[in-house]
């Protein structure tokens, strides 16, 4: 379904929840890898249209500085993935969510940098006062859902280092790469369009492997 005329309302929320409820998500378990959680958070865009939060990481961070990311981070000891996604969203962009805001999960994704990431889809509502934590976030974007309707999505590129194609999405006047692009693309297909698809067939660019 095209998102060009969609509104940030209960109909959208119910559609996303229903699509996620019927999706048979894949869970990954590997005790040798660290765990993280991220959130695709639905909010009002700059013109009131439905959008999601995307950030650009601060340049001073030791891990992946300057890269585009969804709100999220490492799961702390004793924390559930859902709790981590909510905590990180509050810490990074100042939006407080609780469990009732979580609409469902997407596939776990194993990153080249040694994480298993659990993505959630969350309802943030109007969220008028988003403000990036300067220690972690350089820029907070409200990306309209209609941007995901571009015919150029997805962009797939072959590399000699992997049998899987590198996935990127043309957003925010640049290319957003996997793993973030993988979460967003699966969100579009599963949560918005009700299409079952997997992300483990998509690769990250080599510079993101460390």
N, C-alpha and C positions, 0 to 999 in steps of 0.2 A: 504493500500500500504506500502511495506517495505521501510524504509528510508535509507537502507544501501548504495544505489547508487545515492541518491538524491544530487543535488548540490544547493548551495545558489545562486539562480539565479531567473530571472523573472518568469520562469515557476513555481517554487515553490511558489513565492509570489502570482501569479495569482490563483494557485490551492487553497491555503489557503484562499484567499479573496473570491473565489467562494463558497467554502464550508461553510464559515461563513455567507455569504450573504443569503444562503438558510436555515440556522439554525434558528428555532423559539425559541430564547433564553427566559428564564424565568426571569422576573423582580420581586424583592421583595420590599415591602414597609412596614416599621414599624417605626413610629416616636419615639418609645422608644429605638431603637437601634442606635448605632453610625455607620457611613458610612466610607468605605475605598475602595480603588481601587488598583489593582495590574496589572502587565503586564508580559505576556509570550513574551519575546523579542527575535526574531530570529536574530542571528549574525553568523559570521564565527567562527568555532571552532579552536582549537590550530593547527590543520593540514589543515585548510581551509574548512573543511566540515561544513554543516549546523548544527547549535547548538542553544541552548537557554540559557539565563542567569539564574543562580541560585546562591543565596547568603547564607552565614551562618551569622546569626545575631551576633553582637558584644556581648561579655560576660557581658559587663557593662550595658546593656540596662535593664530598669525596666520591660518591657513586653517581655516575651518569649526570654530571652537571649540564645544564642547558637543554636537556632533552624534554620532549613533551610527555606528559604522564597524566593519568587519572588520579584523583585523590586516593592515597593508599600508602602502604608501607609494611614493614615487618610486623609479624604477629608476636606479641610479647608473651613471655612465659605465663601460663594460666589464663590466657586470653583466647576466646574463640575467634574464628575468622570474621564473623559478623561484628563482634565487638571491636576488632582491629580496624575494620573498614569504617565504622562509625567514628571511632576515636581519631583516626588519621584525617578524616574529612573535617572534623572540628578543628584539629590542630593546624591543618594546612590552609583552609579557606574560611574558617570561622562559622561553618554551618553545622549546627548541632542536630544530629539524627538519633533516633532510637530504633529499636527493633521493628516497630510498626512501620517505619519508613522503607524497610527492605522489601522489595517486590519479588525477588527471586535471585537465583544464581545462574551463572554461565559455566562453561567447561573450565576446569583447572588447566593451567598452562605451565609447562616446564620451560624455564628460561635458560639461555646459554650461560648466564651469570650465576647459576646455581640456586634458583628459587623455584618453588611451586607456588603459583599465584592463583588465588581464588577470587574471581570477579563477581561482584554483586551488582544488581540494578536497584537503585534507590529513588524514592520520591522526595525531592527537596522543596517543591512548591515554589512560590514566587521568589524566595531567597533574595530580598532586596539589598542585603548588606554584605555580600561576599567580599572578603578581604584576605589577600594572600599573606601568609606568615613569611616575612622577609628572610628568615633563616632557612626556609625550605623552598619558597615559591617566588619566582621573578614576576610572572604574569598569570592572572586568572582569566580564562576565556569562557564566554557563554556561547557555545557553538550551536547554531540553529539545527534542529533535526532535519530541516529541509536541505541542509548542506550534504546530507548523506544520500540524497537522491541523484547526485551527479552521475552522469553516464561513465565518467572516468574511474569510478570506484567499482572494484578494487584495482590497484596498480600492482602487477606481479612482475618480478624481475628474477631471472636466473643468474646464479653465481656458481663458480667452479667448486666452492667449498662445501656445497650441500646439494642434495637431491631435491630439497623442498624449495619452492620459490619464495623470495623475500616479498613480504606484503607491506604496502604503504597506502595511505589515503591522502588525497589532496585536501587539506584542511588548514585554516588559519594562514592562508597564503604561503604554505610550505607543504612538505611531505611529512606526515606523521607515520612512523614506522612501527612494526611489531617489536615488542609484544603489545604496546598500547593500541596499535592499529588492529591487532587481532581481536582484542576485547571489544573495540568499537564496532568492527565489522560483524562479529557474531551478535552483538547487541542489535544491530540493524536487522540482520536476517531472522534471528530467533524472536526477540522481544517485540520488534515493530512489525515484522512481516509474517511471523508465524512459520518460518521455514527452518527446518532442522539442518544444521550444518556444523562441521567441526573445525577447530582452529589448529589442531596439532599438525596439519599439513602445511602450515605457513611458517616460514623461517624469519629470523631476525637478521638485520644487516650485520656484517662481520664486526664493525666497530662497536656494536652493542654486546658482543659476546663476553666482554670482561666484566 
